[in-house]
Amino acid sequence: KNVILAWIEPDKEPTKHILNDIPLLKRNFDKIGSNLVFIVPEDRLTASFSPGVYKGLPLKTSFYKDTDNTVIRELAEEMGRSSGFNLPLILIVSPGGKILYFSEGYRIGIGEHLVKALELAKY
């Protein structure tokens, strides 16, 4: 299945919006069955961050720390992005590693965008 990778800043508004938006579409995400992986770059991790605070997320949701920001740095290098990314950064990636969806920074209705992209990716 495709996987959603989302690099977030837990205490910043665009991320708070996403973490409030996605539970509204929990049923859709659960039906599609893709894994949703929230990744916090180590330099954006705050002492108050606790994944348990976020309720109503899809069943296949997990949280990880990007130690030393290694993964996001390698992704930026691979994509030729010398200045990195504006967070939140959200990708839908196929099992073969192809990027099917890309969003960076604030986007209204991100949950709906993701559901539509995942549904289209099935075909």
C-alpha positions as CSV (number, residue, x, y, z in Angstrom):
1,K,0.0,0.0,0.0
2,N,1.0,3.6,-0.4
3,V,2.3,5.4,2.7
4,I,1.7,9.0,3.8
5,L,4.9,10.6,5.3
6,A,4.3,13.9,7.1
7,W,7.2,15.9,8.6
8,I,5.6,18.1,11.2
9,E,6.3,20.8,13.8
10,P,4.0,19.8,16.7
11,D,3.7,23.3,18.3
12,K,3.1,25.2,15.1
13,E,-0.2,26.2,13.6
14,P,0.0,24.4,10.2
15,T,0.7,21.1,12.0
16,K,-2.0,21.7,14.5
17,H,-4.4,22.3,11.7
18,I,-3.4,19.0,10.0
19,L,-3.7,17.0,13.2
20,N,-7.2,18.4,13.7
21,D,-8.2,17.9,10.0
22,I,-7.2,14.3,9.6
23,P,-9.4,12.9,12.4
24,L,-12.5,14.3,10.6
25,L,-11.7,11.9,7.8
26,K,-10.6,9.0,9.9
27,R,-13.2,6.6,8.4
28,N,-11.9,7.4,4.9
29,F,-8.3,6.9,5.8
30,D,-9.1,3.6,7.7
31,K,-11.0,2.3,4.6
32,I,-8.1,3.1,2.3
33,G,-5.7,1.4,4.8
34,S,-2.5,3.3,4.0
35,N,0.0,3.9,6.8
36,L,0.2,7.5,8.0
37,V,3.6,8.3,9.5
38,F,4.2,11.6,11.3
39,I,7.8,12.5,11.5
40,V,9.2,15.1,13.8
41,P,12.6,16.5,12.8
42,E,14.8,16.3,15.9
43,D,15.5,20.1,15.8
44,R,11.8,20.8,15.9
45,L,11.0,18.4,18.7
46,T,9.7,20.1,21.9
47,A,9.7,18.9,25.4
48,S,5.9,19.1,25.5
49,F,5.4,16.9,22.4
50,S,3.4,13.8,23.2
51,P,1.8,11.7,20.4
52,G,-0.9,10.5,22.8
53,V,-2.4,14.0,22.8
54,Y,-3.7,13.6,19.3
55,K,-7.0,11.7,19.4
56,G,-9.1,10.2,16.6
57,L,-6.3,9.6,14.1
58,P,-6.5,6.8,11.6
59,L,-5.7,3.3,12.9
60,K,-2.5,2.9,11.0
61,T,-0.9,6.1,12.4
62,S,2.6,6.2,13.9
63,F,5.0,8.9,15.1
64,Y,8.8,8.9,14.7
65,K,11.7,11.2,15.4
66,D,14.0,12.1,12.5
67,T,17.2,11.8,14.5
68,D,19.7,14.4,13.5
69,N,17.2,15.4,10.7
70,T,18.9,12.7,8.6
71,V,15.9,11.6,6.6
72,I,14.6,15.0,5.7
73,R,18.1,16.2,4.8
74,E,18.6,13.2,2.5
75,L,15.2,13.8,0.9
76,A,16.1,17.4,0.3
77,E,19.4,16.4,-1.3
78,E,17.8,13.8,-3.4
79,M,15.2,16.4,-4.7
80,G,17.9,19.0,-5.3
81,R,16.5,21.3,-2.5
82,S,19.5,23.1,-1.0
83,S,17.3,25.2,1.3
84,G,15.3,22.2,2.6
85,F,11.5,22.3,3.0
86,N,8.8,24.4,4.6
87,L,7.0,22.3,7.1
88,P,4.6,20.6,7.2
89,L,6.0,18.4,4.4
90,I,3.6,15.7,3.3
91,L,4.3,13.0,0.7
92,I,2.4,10.0,-0.5
93,V,4.9,7.4,-1.5
94,S,4.2,4.2,-3.5
95,P,5.6,0.8,-2.4
96,G,8.2,1.3,-5.1
97,G,9.3,4.6,-3.7
98,K,7.6,6.9,-6.3
99,I,6.3,10.2,-4.9
100,L,2.6,10.3,-5.8
101,Y,1.7,13.5,-3.8
102,F,3.8,16.4,-2.5
103,S,2.7,19.3,-0.3
104,E,4.8,21.7,1.7
105,G,3.8,24.5,4.0
106,Y,0.2,25.4,4.9
107,R,-2.6,24.0,2.7
108,I,-6.3,24.3,3.4
109,G,-8.2,21.0,3.4
110,I,-5.1,18.8,3.5
111,G,-7.1,15.8,4.8
112,E,-9.4,15.9,1.8
113,H,-6.5,16.4,-0.6
114,L,-4.8,13.3,0.8
115,V,-7.9,11.1,0.7
116,K,-8.5,12.1,-3.0
117,A,-4.9,11.5,-3.9
118,L,-4.9,8.1,-2.2
119,E,-8.2,7.1,-4.0
120,L,-6.7,8.2,-7.3
121,A,-3.5,6.3,-6.7
122,K,-5.4,3.0,-6.5
123,Y,-6.0,3.2,-10.3
